[in-house]
Amino acid sequence: EHREPELASIRMLAVAAEAQGRGVGRALTEAAMDRARAAGAPGMILHSTWVMTTAHRLYQRLGWVRDPSLDWEPEPGVDLWGFRITF
């Protein structure tokens, strides 16, 4: 899904509605980042839909940066926004 094989990625991350707002998304994202660092990845990439604004704010608080060069449309009408972080 991206052209930078040296980077780790988050394929999909979701939190059940009843668990949202309790730090679960942050813990999952940080765990993925920790694993990527431990594996020696220089950074990570993820994609998110434009409506996931709460997730976008979390990613940005953790140091992720919106990267429009990573945006893609896997299917017509499914627009994914790219984010990246460098360790």
N, C-alpha and C positions, 0 to 999 in steps of 0.2 A: 504493500500500500504506500510505500515511499521509496525513494531512490537513494537512500543513505543507509546501506546495510550495517555500517558500524554503529549506528544509533539504535538504542532499544526503543520499544514503542508500547503504548497501552492500546490494545485492540478494542477492548470494551470494558467500561466500568459503570456499574449501575448500583444504586442504593434504593432499597424498598422504600416506598413512600412513608411508611410508619417509622422508619429509622432515620429519615432525613433530618438534618439540623442537629444531629447528635455527635458529629465528628467522624462518622463512619467513612464518608467520602474522602476526607482528609487522611485518615489512617490508611485506607487502601491506596491512595495516590502516593503517600510517603513510603509505604511498603514497596510499591513497584519501583519507586525511585531508588530506594536502598538496594534492592536486588540488582538494578541496572548498574549502579555504582560498584557494587561488589563483583559484578561480572566484568568490570573494566570498561563499560560503555562510556564514551565521552559526553553523552547526552541522550535525550529522548525526544520522541515525537508522539503526538496524539492528534486525533480528529474528534470534533464535536459538532453537533448541530447548532445552528445559530440561535435556537430557542433556549439552549441550556445556559442561560446567563448566570445562574447561581454557581454552576460548575466553573464557568469562565472566571468568575471572581476568585474562586478557590485556587484555581491554577495560577492565576496572576499573583496571589498572595504567596504562593510557594515558589515563585520565581520564573514561571513559564511565561513565554512571550508569544503573542499572536503573530503568526507568520503566514500572510496571505499567499505566499508562493507555494504553500502546501495544500491549499484549498483544492477540493476535487468534488466531482459529481459522479459517484459510482453507479447511479441509476438516474434517469430523468426525474427531476424534481427533488432529489435527495442531495442537498448541498451541505458539504462538510467543511468546517473551518479547521485550519491547521494551527497547532501550537507547538512550540519547542522549548526545550531547556538545555542548557549546557552546564556540565558539572565542572 
